[in-house]
Structure formats: structure tokens, C-alpha cells
Amino acid sequence: MGPNKLSRDECIAIVRRLYDSHTIPEEEIGNLLGQLERDRPGIPWSDLILWPTGFPHRPEIPEPTPEQIVDRALACKPNVIIIPPPNDA
């Protein structure tokens, strides 16, 4: 499956678990977010999950489903910063 180990369905399961964040320990929340961020770096997972309608929260916009969040995340182009090597001239 390439460098990414988590399938879409596995990502959805993690996001579903995070949606129940009021019922799980804070440490587990950090571990789950870390798992997503390590597997697919450069994607703003915490923003997509914690602020799905933007910041500040906009109650008039329906919250996306875990599937929609994962699809948005997987459609993101990761932020990559390329640093050129130093000049040895």
C-alpha cells in the first residue's frame, strides 16, 4: 500500500473514535491523532476533526461525517517544505 499503512476504512475508524472524544482519555486522543499524523504527514488532521466547520465553530453548517472528514483529508496535498542543500562554494 506504499508508505501509508492505514487504509481509508482504518482512518475512518480512528476518526469515529475521536468523535467520541468526550468518552476517551486525553492520552488516547493524542495517540490516535498521532497515528493519523505519522501515517499521513502534512495533513491538518486535528483541524479537520476538531474544527470541521472552521474556526470559530459555525453551528449553521452541518458537521461532516467521519467518512467526509477522511475524504477531505485524503484529498489534501500535504504541506512539504523543500530546503535546498547549503552552498559549499
Order of alpha helices (4+ residues) and beta strands (2+ residues): alpha-alpha-alpha-alpha
